[in-house]
Amino acid sequence: METPSKPHIGRKISRIRELRGMKQEALAQVLGVSQQTVSNFENSEEVEESRLGEIASALGVTLEGLKHFTEESVFNKINNFHDNAI
């Protein structure tokens, strides 16, 4: 049986940023870092907790929302919103 791999936090940061329509440069500006630093975050499997909180806030999500983000959860929320709006 295959052991579950640790979630890659950088991919989650990148995907949420993309879904928000935000470029790396814009996120970098909000965080007060360089675009290269944002790129490094997005390529990292782990980011320190204090920095993650800042990133989550800049992306307009909670720290828990960032940590537990999945593509599936986004589509479930969209579908639930659509179903409830009808």
PyMOL Python script that loads the backbone (N, CA, C, O; Angstrom):
from pymol import cmd

cmd.read_pdbstr("""\
ATOM      1  N   MET A   1       0.844  -1.179   0.000  1.00  0.00           N
ATOM      2  CA  MET A   1       0.000   0.000   0.000  1.00  0.00           C
ATOM      3  C   MET A   1       0.892   1.246   0.000  1.00  0.00           C
ATOM      4  O   MET A   1       1.859   1.329   0.757  1.00  0.00           O
ATOM      5  N   GLU A   2       0.561   2.185  -0.835  1.00  0.00           N
ATOM      6  CA  GLU A   2       1.355   3.390  -0.981  1.00  0.00           C
ATOM      7  C   GLU A   2       1.039   4.371   0.144  1.00  0.00           C
ATOM      8  O   GLU A   2      -0.126   4.621   0.455  1.00  0.00           O
ATOM      9  N   THR A   3       2.108   4.932   0.761  1.00  0.00           N
ATOM     10  CA  THR A   3       1.889   5.915   1.811  1.00  0.00           C
ATOM     11  C   THR A   3       1.560   7.260   1.180  1.00  0.00           C
ATOM     12  O   THR A   3       2.157   7.634   0.170  1.00  0.00           O
ATOM     13  N   PRO A   4       0.615   7.989   1.765  1.00  0.00           N
ATOM     14  CA  PRO A   4       0.251   9.277   1.174  1.00  0.00           C
ATOM     15  C   PRO A   4       1.419  10.253   1.269  1.00  0.00           C
ATOM     16  O   PRO A   4       2.088  10.336   2.298  1.00  0.00           O
ATOM     17  N   SER A   5       1.653  10.980   0.197  1.00  0.00           N
ATOM     18  CA  SER A   5       2.748  11.938   0.202  1.00  0.00           C
ATOM     19  C   SER A   5       2.296  13.210   0.910  1.00  0.00           C
ATOM     20  O   SER A   5       1.112  13.541   0.955  1.00  0.00           O
ATOM     21  N   LYS A   6       3.271  13.900   1.454  1.00  0.00           N
ATOM     22  CA  LYS A   6       2.974  15.155   2.140  1.00  0.00           C
ATOM     23  C   LYS A   6       2.521  16.180   1.115  1.00  0.00           C
ATOM     24  O   LYS A   6       3.104  16.271   0.035  1.00  0.00           O
ATOM     25  N   PRO A   7       1.483  16.958   1.438  1.00  0.00           N
ATOM     26  CA  PRO A   7       0.997  17.944   0.475  1.00  0.00           C
ATOM     27  C   PRO A   7       2.085  18.975   0.150  1.00  0.00           C
ATOM     28  O   PRO A   7       2.837  19.395   1.029  1.00  0.00           O
ATOM     29  N   HIS A   8       2.157  19.362  -1.085  1.00  0.00           N
ATOM     30  CA  HIS A   8       3.138  20.338  -1.556  1.00  0.00           C
ATOM     31  C   HIS A   8       2.521  21.715  -1.411  1.00  0.00           C
ATOM     32  O   HIS A   8       1.712  22.123  -2.244  1.00  0.00           O
ATOM     33  N   ILE A   9       2.896  22.443  -0.350  1.00  0.00           N
ATOM     34  CA  ILE A   9       2.256  23.722  -0.045  1.00  0.00           C
ATOM     35  C   ILE A   9       2.486  24.752  -1.151  1.00  0.00           C
ATOM     36  O   ILE A   9       1.625  25.596  -1.400  1.00  0.00           O
ATOM     37  N   GLY A  10       3.628  24.687  -1.806  1.00  0.00           N
ATOM     38  CA  GLY A  10       3.924  25.640  -2.877  1.00  0.00           C
ATOM     39  C   GLY A  10       2.946  25.555  -4.027  1.00  0.00           C
ATOM     40  O   GLY A  10       2.558  26.578  -4.592  1.00  0.00           O
ATOM     41  N   ARG A  11       2.544  24.344  -4.380  1.00  0.00           N
ATOM     42  CA  ARG A  11       1.568  24.170  -5.458  1.00  0.00           C
ATOM     43  C   ARG A  11       0.219  24.771  -5.065  1.00  0.00           C
ATOM     44  O   ARG A  11      -0.492  25.332  -5.899  1.00  0.00           O
ATOM     45  N   LYS A  12      -0.118  24.646  -3.787  1.00  0.00           N
ATOM     46  CA  LYS A  12      -1.386  25.225  -3.315  1.00  0.00           C
ATOM     47  C   LYS A  12      -1.333  26.745  -3.394  1.00  0.00           C
ATOM     48  O   LYS A  12      -2.296  27.380  -3.824  1.00  0.00           O
ATOM     49  N   ILE A  13      -0.213  27.330  -2.981  1.00  0.00           N
ATOM     50  CA  ILE A  13      -0.044  28.787  -3.060  1.00  0.00           C
ATOM     51  C   ILE A  13      -0.200  29.234  -4.508  1.00  0.00           C
ATOM     52  O   ILE A  13      -0.929  30.181  -4.803  1.00  0.00           O
ATOM     53  N   SER A  14       0.489  28.543  -5.401  1.00  0.00           N
ATOM     54  CA  SER A  14       0.459  28.885  -6.818  1.00  0.00           C
ATOM     55  C   SER A  14      -0.954  28.792  -7.379  1.00  0.00           C
ATOM     56  O   SER A  14      -1.398  29.689  -8.096  1.00  0.00           O
ATOM     57  N   ARG A  15      -1.655  27.719  -7.059  1.00  0.00           N
ATOM     58  CA  ARG A  15      -2.988  27.505  -7.630  1.00  0.00           C
ATOM     59  C   ARG A  15      -3.991  28.524  -7.109  1.00  0.00           C
ATOM     60  O   ARG A  15      -4.807  29.039  -7.873  1.00  0.00           O
ATOM     61  N   ILE A  16      -3.936  28.819  -5.807  1.00  0.00           N
ATOM     62  CA  ILE A  16      -4.854  29.823  -5.263  1.00  0.00           C
ATOM     63  C   ILE A  16      -4.553  31.180  -5.896  1.00  0.00           C
ATOM     64  O   ILE A  16      -5.474  31.915  -6.253  1.00  0.00           O
ATOM     65  N   ARG A  17      -3.282  31.510  -6.035  1.00  0.00           N
ATOM     66  CA  ARG A  17      -2.892  32.774  -6.660  1.00  0.00           C
ATOM     67  C   ARG A  17      -3.446  32.857  -8.075  1.00  0.00           C
ATOM     68  O   ARG A  17      -3.983  33.890  -8.477  1.00  0.00           O
ATOM     69  N   GLU A  18      -3.316  31.763  -8.835  1.00  0.00           N
ATOM     70  CA  GLU A  18      -3.827  31.733 -10.211  1.00  0.00           C
ATOM     71  C   GLU A  18      -5.348  31.875 -10.240  1.00  0.00           C
ATOM     72  O   GLU A  18      -5.889  32.603 -11.072  1.00  0.00           O
ATOM     73  N   LEU A  19      -6.034  31.184  -9.338  1.00  0.00           N
ATOM     74  CA  LEU A  19      -7.494  31.276  -9.288  1.00  0.00           C
ATOM     75  C   LEU A  19      -7.949  32.680  -8.931  1.00  0.00           C
ATOM     76  O   LEU A  19      -9.034  33.102  -9.332  1.00  0.00           O
ATOM     77  N   ARG A  20      -7.148  33.394  -8.196  1.00  0.00           N
ATOM     78  CA  ARG A  20      -7.447  34.778  -7.828  1.00  0.00           C
ATOM     79  C   ARG A  20      -7.107  35.755  -8.954  1.00  0.00           C
ATOM     80  O   ARG A  20      -7.426  36.941  -8.870  1.00  0.00           O
ATOM     81  N   GLY A  21      -6.456  35.249 -10.010  1.00  0.00           N
ATOM     82  CA  GLY A  21      -6.066  36.118 -11.117  1.00  0.00           C
ATOM     83  C   GLY A  21      -4.917  37.040 -10.748  1.00  0.00           C
ATOM     84  O   GLY A  21      -4.798  38.146 -11.275  1.00  0.00           O
ATOM     85  N   MET A  22      -4.080  36.576  -9.845  1.00  0.00           N
ATOM     86  CA  MET A  22      -2.978  37.387  -9.326  1.00  0.00           C
ATOM     87  C   MET A  22      -1.656  36.895  -9.899  1.00  0.00           C
ATOM     88  O   MET A  22      -1.410  35.690  -9.959  1.00  0.00           O
ATOM     89  N   LYS A  23      -0.825  37.809 -10.309  1.00  0.00           N
ATOM     90  CA  LYS A  23       0.507  37.446 -10.808  1.00  0.00           C
ATOM     91  C   LYS A  23       1.478  37.354  -9.633  1.00  0.00           C
ATOM     92  O   LYS A  23       1.237  37.917  -8.565  1.00  0.00           O
ATOM     93  N   GLN A  24       2.582  36.632  -9.847  1.00  0.00           N
ATOM     94  CA  GLN A  24       3.592  36.523  -8.803  1.00  0.00           C
ATOM     95  C   GLN A  24       4.071  37.898  -8.345  1.00  0.00           C
ATOM     96  O   GLN A  24       4.303  38.119  -7.156  1.00  0.00           O
ATOM     97  N   GLU A  25       4.215  38.810  -9.287  1.00  0.00           N
ATOM     98  CA  GLU A  25       4.704  40.154  -8.960  1.00  0.00           C
ATOM     99  C   GLU A  25       3.749  40.864  -7.993  1.00  0.00           C
ATOM    100  O   GLU A  25       4.192  41.556  -7.076  1.00  0.00           O
ATOM    101  N   ALA A  26       2.448  40.689  -8.200  1.00  0.00           N
ATOM    102  CA  ALA A  26       1.452  41.335  -7.337  1.00  0.00           C
ATOM    103  C   ALA A  26       1.509  40.744  -5.928  1.00  0.00           C
ATOM    104  O   ALA A  26       1.448  41.478  -4.942  1.00  0.00           O
ATOM    105  N   LEU A  27       1.623  39.434  -5.834  1.00  0.00           N
ATOM    106  CA  LEU A  27       1.727  38.790  -4.529  1.00  0.00           C
ATOM    107  C   LEU A  27       3.012  39.227  -3.842  1.00  0.00           C
ATOM    108  O   LEU A  27       3.015  39.488  -2.639  1.00  0.00           O
ATOM    109  N   ALA A  28       4.088  39.308  -4.585  1.00  0.00           N
ATOM    110  CA  ALA A  28       5.372  39.739  -4.035  1.00  0.00           C
ATOM    111  C   ALA A  28       5.254  41.144  -3.448  1.00  0.00           C
ATOM    112  O   ALA A  28       5.768  41.416  -2.363  1.00  0.00           O
ATOM    113  N   GLN A  29       4.574  42.030  -4.169  1.00  0.00           N
ATOM    114  CA  GLN A  29       4.423  43.406  -3.710  1.00  0.00           C
ATOM    115  C   GLN A  29       3.645  43.466  -2.395  1.00  0.00           C
ATOM    116  O   GLN A  29       4.021  44.199  -1.480  1.00  0.00           O
ATOM    117  N   VAL A  30       2.565  42.696  -2.304  1.00  0.00           N
ATOM    118  CA  VAL A  30       1.758  42.673  -1.079  1.00  0.00           C
ATOM    119  C   VAL A  30       2.582  42.142   0.093  1.00  0.00           C
ATOM    120  O   VAL A  30       2.464  42.632   1.216  1.00  0.00           O
ATOM    121  N   LEU A  31       3.423  41.132  -0.179  1.00  0.00           N
ATOM    122  CA  LEU A  31       4.225  40.514   0.877  1.00  0.00           C
ATOM    123  C   LEU A  31       5.498  41.302   1.189  1.00  0.00           C
ATOM    124  O   LEU A  31       6.140  41.066   2.212  1.00  0.00           O
ATOM    125  N   GLY A  32       5.864  42.240   0.305  1.00  0.00           N
ATOM    126  CA  GLY A  32       7.088  42.994   0.512  1.00  0.00           C
ATOM    127  C   GLY A  32       8.346  42.194   0.226  1.00  0.00           C
ATOM    128  O   GLY A  32       9.385  42.391   0.854  1.00  0.00           O
ATOM    129  N   VAL A  33       8.228  41.272  -0.752  1.00  0.00           N
ATOM    130  CA  VAL A  33       9.369  40.445  -1.148  1.00  0.00           C
ATOM    131  C   VAL A  33       9.538  40.534  -2.667  1.00  0.00           C
ATOM    132  O   VAL A  33       8.743  41.183  -3.348  1.00  0.00           O
ATOM    133  N   SER A  34      10.560  39.890  -3.184  1.00  0.00           N
ATOM    134  CA  SER A  34      10.782  39.886  -4.627  1.00  0.00           C
ATOM    135  C   SER A  34       9.921  38.819  -5.303  1.00  0.00           C
ATOM    136  O   SER A  34       9.440  37.888  -4.658  1.00  0.00           O
ATOM    137  N   GLN A  35       9.741  38.975  -6.605  1.00  0.00           N
ATOM    138  CA  GLN A  35       9.011  37.968  -7.385  1.00  0.00           C
ATOM    139  C   GLN A  35       9.739  36.626  -7.289  1.00  0.00           C
ATOM    140  O   GLN A  35       9.092  35.580  -7.262  1.00  0.00           O
ATOM    141  N   GLN A  36      11.062  36.640  -7.239  1.00  0.00           N
ATOM    142  CA  GLN A  36      11.850  35.407  -7.127  1.00  0.00           C
ATOM    143  C   GLN A  36      11.549  34.685  -5.813  1.00  0.00           C
ATOM    144  O   GLN A  36      11.518  33.456  -5.768  1.00  0.00           O
ATOM    145  N   THR A  37      11.329  35.453  -4.748  1.00  0.00           N
ATOM    146  CA  THR A  37      10.984  34.845  -3.458  1.00  0.00           C
ATOM    147  C   THR A  37       9.634  34.145  -3.553  1.00  0.00           C
ATOM    148  O   THR A  37       9.475  33.036  -3.041  1.00  0.00           O
ATOM    149  N   VAL A  38       8.661  34.780  -4.203  1.00  0.00           N
ATOM    150  CA  VAL A  38       7.351  34.144  -4.395  1.00  0.00           C
ATOM    151  C   VAL A  38       7.520  32.868  -5.209  1.00  0.00           C
ATOM    152  O   VAL A  38       6.916  31.845  -4.888  1.00  0.00           O
ATOM    153  N   SER A  39       8.333  32.918  -6.255  1.00  0.00           N
ATOM    154  CA  SER A  39       8.608  31.731  -7.062  1.00  0.00           C
ATOM    155  C   SER A  39       9.211  30.626  -6.194  1.00  0.00           C
ATOM    156  O   SER A  39       8.855  29.456  -6.332  1.00  0.00           O
ATOM    157  N   ASN A  40      10.120  31.002  -5.304  1.00  0.00           N
ATOM    158  CA  ASN A  40      10.729  30.017  -4.399  1.00  0.00           C
ATOM    159  C   ASN A  40       9.684  29.400  -3.475  1.00  0.00           C
ATOM    160  O   ASN A  40       9.704  28.193  -3.234  1.00  0.00           O
ATOM    161  N   PHE A  41       8.759  30.232  -2.952  1.00  0.00           N
ATOM    162  CA  PHE A  41       7.674  29.697  -2.113  1.00  0.00           C
ATOM    163  C   PHE A  41       6.883  28.656  -2.889  1.00  0.00           C
ATOM    164  O   PHE A  41       6.589  27.574  -2.382  1.00  0.00           O
ATOM    165  N   GLU A  42       6.543  29.000  -4.131  1.00  0.00           N
ATOM    166  CA  GLU A  42       5.685  28.131  -4.944  1.00  0.00           C
ATOM    167  C   GLU A  42       6.385  26.842  -5.366  1.00  0.00           C
ATOM    168  O   GLU A  42       5.723  25.875  -5.743  1.00  0.00           O
ATOM    169  N   ASN A  43       7.698  26.819  -5.308  1.00  0.00           N
ATOM    170  CA  ASN A  43       8.453  25.613  -5.641  1.00  0.00           C
ATOM    171  C   ASN A  43       8.852  24.815  -4.410  1.00  0.00           C
ATOM    172  O   ASN A  43       9.528  23.792  -4.525  1.00  0.00           O
ATOM    173  N   SER A  44       8.438  25.274  -3.227  1.00  0.00           N
ATOM    174  CA  SER A  44       8.814  24.620  -1.970  1.00  0.00           C
ATOM    175  C   SER A  44       7.723  23.675  -1.490  1.00  0.00           C
ATOM    176  O   SER A  44       6.532  23.970  -1.587  1.00  0.00           O
ATOM    177  N   GLU A  45       8.157  22.534  -0.972  1.00  0.00           N
ATOM    178  CA  GLU A  45       7.194  21.602  -0.379  1.00  0.00           C
ATOM    179  C   GLU A  45       6.706  22.126   0.960  1.00  0.00           C
ATOM    180  O   GLU A  45       5.577  21.844   1.363  1.00  0.00           O
ATOM    181  N   GLU A  46       7.552  22.891   1.659  1.00  0.00           N
ATOM    182  CA  GLU A  46       7.199  23.434   2.965  1.00  0.00           C
ATOM    183  C   GLU A  46       7.577  24.909   3.027  1.00  0.00           C
ATOM    184  O   GLU A  46       8.569  25.334   2.433  1.00  0.00           O
ATOM    185  N   VAL A  47       6.779  25.679   3.749  1.00  0.00           N
ATOM    186  CA  VAL A  47       7.052  27.095   4.006  1.00  0.00           C
ATOM    187  C   VAL A  47       6.795  27.298   5.493  1.00  0.00           C
ATOM    188  O   VAL A  47       5.839  26.746   6.037  1.00  0.00           O
ATOM    189  N   GLU A  48       7.639  28.084   6.155  1.00  0.00           N
ATOM    190  CA  GLU A  48       7.465  28.252   7.601  1.00  0.00           C
ATOM    191  C   GLU A  48       6.098  28.847   7.928  1.00  0.00           C
ATOM    192  O   GLU A  48       5.543  29.644   7.172  1.00  0.00           O
ATOM    193  N   GLU A  49       5.583  28.436   9.069  1.00  0.00           N
ATOM    194  CA  GLU A  49       4.208  28.753   9.485  1.00  0.00           C
ATOM    195  C   GLU A  49       3.914  30.253   9.489  1.00  0.00           C
ATOM    196  O   GLU A  49       2.860  30.673   9.010  1.00  0.00           O
ATOM    197  N   SER A  50       4.825  31.062  10.019  1.00  0.00           N
ATOM    198  CA  SER A  50       4.570  32.501  10.092  1.00  0.00           C
ATOM    199  C   SER A  50       4.448  33.108   8.694  1.00  0.00           C
ATOM    200  O   SER A  50       3.615  33.986   8.468  1.00  0.00           O
ATOM    201  N   ARG A  51       5.262  32.648   7.773  1.00  0.00           N
ATOM    202  CA  ARG A  51       5.210  33.146   6.391  1.00  0.00           C
ATOM    203  C   ARG A  51       3.937  32.658   5.707  1.00  0.00           C
ATOM    204  O   ARG A  51       3.335  33.385   4.916  1.00  0.00           O
ATOM    205  N   LEU A  52       3.528  31.428   6.012  1.00  0.00           N
ATOM    206  CA  LEU A  52       2.296  30.889   5.426  1.00  0.00           C
ATOM    207  C   LEU A  52       1.094  31.745   5.809  1.00  0.00           C
ATOM    208  O   LEU A  52       0.210  31.982   4.985  1.00  0.00           O
ATOM    209  N   GLY A  53       1.058  32.203   7.042  1.00  0.00           N
ATOM    210  CA  GLY A  53      -0.040  33.061   7.483  1.00  0.00           C
ATOM    211  C   GLY A  53      -0.091  34.351   6.687  1.00  0.00           C
ATOM    212  O   GLY A  53      -1.170  34.812   6.317  1.00  0.00           O
ATOM    213  N   GLU A  54       1.068  34.937   6.423  1.00  0.00           N
ATOM    214  CA  GLU A  54       1.141  36.165   5.628  1.00  0.00           C
ATOM    215  C   GLU A  54       0.675  35.914   4.193  1.00  0.00           C
ATOM    216  O   GLU A  54      -0.052  36.722   3.615  1.00  0.00           O
ATOM    217  N   ILE A  55       1.100  34.794   3.634  1.00  0.00           N
ATOM    218  CA  ILE A  55       0.729  34.448   2.260  1.00  0.00           C
ATOM    219  C   ILE A  55      -0.779  34.219   2.163  1.00  0.00           C
ATOM    220  O   ILE A  55      -1.435  34.710   1.245  1.00  0.00           O
ATOM    221  N   ALA A  56      -1.318  33.465   3.125  1.00  0.00           N
ATOM    222  CA  ALA A  56      -2.763  33.195   3.133  1.00  0.00           C
ATOM    223  C   ALA A  56      -3.544  34.504   3.181  1.00  0.00           C
ATOM    224  O   ALA A  56      -4.502  34.689   2.431  1.00  0.00           O
ATOM    225  N   SER A  57      -3.134  35.403   4.058  1.00  0.00           N
ATOM    226  CA  SER A  57      -3.807  36.690   4.187  1.00  0.00           C
ATOM    227  C   SER A  57      -3.740  37.476   2.876  1.00  0.00           C
ATOM    228  O   SER A  57      -4.734  38.064   2.452  1.00  0.00           O
ATOM    229  N   ALA A  58      -2.578  37.484   2.243  1.00  0.00           N
ATOM    230  CA  ALA A  58      -2.401  38.201   0.978  1.00  0.00           C
ATOM    231  C   ALA A  58      -3.272  37.605  -0.124  1.00  0.00           C
ATOM    232  O   ALA A  58      -3.703  38.314  -1.033  1.00  0.00           O
ATOM    233  N   LEU A  59      -3.529  36.306  -0.042  1.00  0.00           N
ATOM    234  CA  LEU A  59      -4.355  35.626  -1.039  1.00  0.00           C
ATOM    235  C   LEU A  59      -5.845  35.679  -0.697  1.00  0.00           C
ATOM    236  O   LEU A  59      -6.684  35.241  -1.485  1.00  0.00           O
ATOM    237  N   GLY A  60      -6.166  36.214   0.472  1.00  0.00           N
ATOM    238  CA  GLY A  60      -7.571  36.342   0.861  1.00  0.00           C
ATOM    239  C   GLY A  60      -8.195  35.044   1.324  1.00  0.00           C
ATOM    240  O   GLY A  60      -9.401  34.845   1.176  1.00  0.00           O
ATOM    241  N   VAL A  61      -7.379  34.150   1.889  1.00  0.00           N
ATOM    242  CA  VAL A  61      -7.883  32.893   2.432  1.00  0.00           C
ATOM    243  C   VAL A  61      -7.351  32.729   3.853  1.00  0.00           C
ATOM    244  O   VAL A  61      -6.411  33.417   4.251  1.00  0.00           O
ATOM    245  N   THR A  62      -7.947  31.826   4.608  1.00  0.00           N
ATOM    246  CA  THR A  62      -7.434  31.540   5.945  1.00  0.00           C
ATOM    247  C   THR A  62      -6.222  30.628   5.835  1.00  0.00           C
ATOM    248  O   THR A  62      -5.993  29.995   4.805  1.00  0.00           O
ATOM    249  N   LEU A  63      -5.453  30.573   6.913  1.00  0.00           N
ATOM    250  CA  LEU A  63      -4.304  29.674   6.949  1.00  0.00           C
ATOM    251  C   LEU A  63      -4.766  28.228   6.759  1.00  0.00           C
ATOM    252  O   LEU A  63      -4.148  27.468   6.014  1.00  0.00           O
ATOM    253  N   GLU A  64      -5.846  27.857   7.430  1.00  0.00           N
ATOM    254  CA  GLU A  64      -6.386  26.502   7.280  1.00  0.00           C
ATOM    255  C   GLU A  64      -6.877  26.257   5.857  1.00  0.00           C
ATOM    256  O   GLU A  64      -6.698  25.170   5.308  1.00  0.00           O
ATOM    257  N   GLY A  65      -7.499  27.279   5.265  1.00  0.00           N
ATOM    258  CA  GLY A  65      -7.962  27.160   3.881  1.00  0.00           C
ATOM    259  C   GLY A  65      -6.807  26.909   2.932  1.00  0.00           C
ATOM    260  O   GLY A  65      -6.921  26.111   2.001  1.00  0.00           O
ATOM    261  N   LEU A  66      -5.691  27.590   3.168  1.00  0.00           N
ATOM    262  CA  LEU A  66      -4.502  27.385   2.339  1.00  0.00           C
ATOM    263  C   LEU A  66      -3.938  25.981   2.529  1.00  0.00           C
ATOM    264  O   LEU A  66      -3.633  25.287   1.559  1.00  0.00           O
ATOM    265  N   LYS A  67      -3.803  25.576   3.779  1.00  0.00           N
ATOM    266  CA  LYS A  67      -3.210  24.255   4.069  1.00  0.00           C
ATOM    267  C   LYS A  67      -4.046  23.106   3.514  1.00  0.00           C
ATOM    268  O   LYS A  67      -3.502  22.095   3.071  1.00  0.00           O
ATOM    269  N   HIS A  68      -5.370  23.264   3.539  1.00  0.00           N
ATOM    270  CA  HIS A  68      -6.254  22.166   3.146  1.00  0.00           C
ATOM    271  C   HIS A  68      -6.867  22.352   1.757  1.00  0.00           C
ATOM    272  O   HIS A  68      -7.802  21.641   1.388  1.00  0.00           O
ATOM    273  N   PHE A  69      -6.345  23.298   0.995  1.00  0.00           N
ATOM    274  CA  PHE A  69      -6.867  23.571  -0.344  1.00  0.00           C
ATOM    275  C   PHE A  69      -6.723  22.355  -1.255  1.00  0.00           C
ATOM    276  O   PHE A  69      -5.676  21.709  -1.293  1.00  0.00           O
ATOM    277  N   THR A  70      -7.803  22.057  -1.992  1.00  0.00           N
ATOM    278  CA  THR A  70      -7.755  21.056  -3.067  1.00  0.00           C
ATOM    279  C   THR A  70      -8.603  21.580  -4.210  1.00  0.00           C
ATOM    280  O   THR A  70      -9.544  22.347  -4.005  1.00  0.00           O
ATOM    281  N   GLU A  71      -8.260  21.159  -5.405  1.00  0.00           N
ATOM    282  CA  GLU A  71      -9.060  21.531  -6.579  1.00  0.00           C
ATOM    283  C   GLU A  71     -10.492  21.041  -6.396  1.00  0.00           C
ATOM    284  O   GLU A  71     -11.444  21.733  -6.756  1.00  0.00           O
ATOM    285  N   GLU A  72     -10.635  19.854  -5.840  1.00  0.00           N
ATOM    286  CA  GLU A  72     -11.960  19.260  -5.655  1.00  0.00           C
ATOM    287  C   GLU A  72     -12.830  20.138  -4.759  1.00  0.00           C
ATOM    288  O   GLU A  72     -14.019  20.314  -5.026  1.00  0.00           O
ATOM    289  N   SER A  73     -12.243  20.687  -3.702  1.00  0.00           N
ATOM    290  CA  SER A  73     -13.036  21.524  -2.788  1.00  0.00           C
ATOM    291  C   SER A  73     -13.528  22.786  -3.483  1.00  0.00           C
ATOM    292  O   SER A  73     -14.637  23.249  -3.217  1.00  0.00           O
ATOM    293  N   VAL A  74     -12.717  23.342  -4.366  1.00  0.00           N
ATOM    294  CA  VAL A  74     -13.125  24.544  -5.105  1.00  0.00           C
ATOM    295  C   VAL A  74     -14.337  24.235  -5.980  1.00  0.00           C
ATOM    296  O   VAL A  74     -15.313  24.986  -5.984  1.00  0.00           O
ATOM    297  N   PHE A  75     -14.274  23.137  -6.715  1.00  0.00           N
ATOM    298  CA  PHE A  75     -15.374  22.793  -7.598  1.00  0.00           C
ATOM    299  C   PHE A  75     -16.622  22.417  -6.819  1.00  0.00           C
ATOM    300  O   PHE A  75     -17.732  22.699  -7.270  1.00  0.00           O
ATOM    301  N   ASN A  76     -16.467  21.787  -5.660  1.00  0.00           N
ATOM    302  CA  ASN A  76     -17.624  21.479  -4.816  1.00  0.00           C
ATOM    303  C   ASN A  76     -18.304  22.755  -4.344  1.00  0.00           C
ATOM    304  O   ASN A  76     -19.532  22.836  -4.343  1.00  0.00           O
ATOM    305  N   LYS A  77     -17.525  23.751  -3.944  1.00  0.00           N
ATOM    306  CA  LYS A  77     -18.100  25.018  -3.489  1.00  0.00           C
ATOM    307  C   LYS A  77     -18.807  25.732  -4.638  1.00  0.00           C
ATOM    308  O   LYS A  77     -19.885  26.295  -4.451  1.00  0.00           O
ATOM    309  N   ILE A  78     -18.210  25.710  -5.810  1.00  0.00           N
ATOM    310  CA  ILE A  78     -18.825  26.354  -6.978  1.00  0.00           C
ATOM    311  C   ILE A  78     -20.148  25.656  -7.311  1.00  0.00           C
ATOM    312  O   ILE A  78     -21.162  26.315  -7.542  1.00  0.00           O
ATOM    313  N   ASN A  79     -20.129  24.334  -7.335  1.00  0.00           N
ATOM    314  CA  ASN A  79     -21.344  23.598  -7.643  1.00  0.00           C
ATOM    315  C   ASN A  79     -22.427  23.813  -6.597  1.00  0.00           C
ATOM    316  O   ASN A  79     -23.602  23.954  -6.937  1.00  0.00           O
ATOM    317  N   ASN A  80     -22.035  23.839  -5.321  1.00  0.00           N
ATOM    318  CA  ASN A  80     -23.023  24.077  -4.256  1.00  0.00           C
ATOM    319  C   ASN A  80     -23.613  25.468  -4.371  1.00  0.00           C
ATOM    320  O   ASN A  80     -24.815  25.651  -4.179  1.00  0.00           O
ATOM    321  N   PHE A  81     -22.782  26.452  -4.682  1.00  0.00           N
ATOM    322  CA  PHE A  81     -23.268  27.815  -4.839  1.00  0.00           C
ATOM    323  C   PHE A  81     -24.254  27.879  -6.007  1.00  0.00           C
ATOM    324  O   PHE A  81     -25.325  28.473  -5.891  1.00  0.00           O
ATOM    325  N   HIS A  82     -23.887  27.271  -7.122  1.00  0.00           N
ATOM    326  CA  HIS A  82     -24.736  27.259  -8.310  1.00  0.00           C
ATOM    327  C   HIS A  82     -26.073  26.563  -7.996  1.00  0.00           C
ATOM    328  O   HIS A  82     -27.138  27.077  -8.336  1.00  0.00           O
ATOM    329  N   ASP A  83     -26.009  25.405  -7.352  1.00  0.00           N
ATOM    330  CA  ASP A  83     -27.231  24.665  -7.017  1.00  0.00           C
ATOM    331  C   ASP A  83     -28.139  25.471  -6.099  1.00  0.00           C
ATOM    332  O   ASP A  83     -29.358  25.460  -6.268  1.00  0.00           O
ATOM    333  N   ASN A  84     -27.560  26.165  -5.135  1.00  0.00           N
ATOM    334  CA  ASN A  84     -28.354  26.947  -4.190  1.00  0.00           C
ATOM    335  C   ASN A  84     -28.906  28.223  -4.806  1.00  0.00           C
ATOM    336  O   ASN A  84     -29.891  28.778  -4.320  1.00  0.00           O
ATOM    337  N   ALA A  85     -28.277  28.683  -5.864  1.00  0.00           N
ATOM    338  CA  ALA A  85     -28.721  29.929  -6.508  1.00  0.00           C
ATOM    339  C   ALA A  85     -29.917  29.704  -7.429  1.00  0.00           C
ATOM    340  O   ALA A  85     -30.628  30.647  -7.776  1.00  0.00           O
ATOM    341  N   ILE A  86     -30.130  28.475  -7.815  1.00  0.00           N
ATOM    342  CA  ILE A  86     -31.219  28.175  -8.759  1.00  0.00           C
ATOM    343  C   ILE A  86     -32.567  28.137  -8.061  1.00  0.00           C
ATOM    344  O   ILE A  86     -33.589  27.899  -8.705  1.00  0.00           O
TER     345      ILE A  86
END
""", "prot")
cmd.dss("prot")
cmd.show_as("cartoon", "prot")
cmd.util.cbc("prot")
cmd.orient("prot")
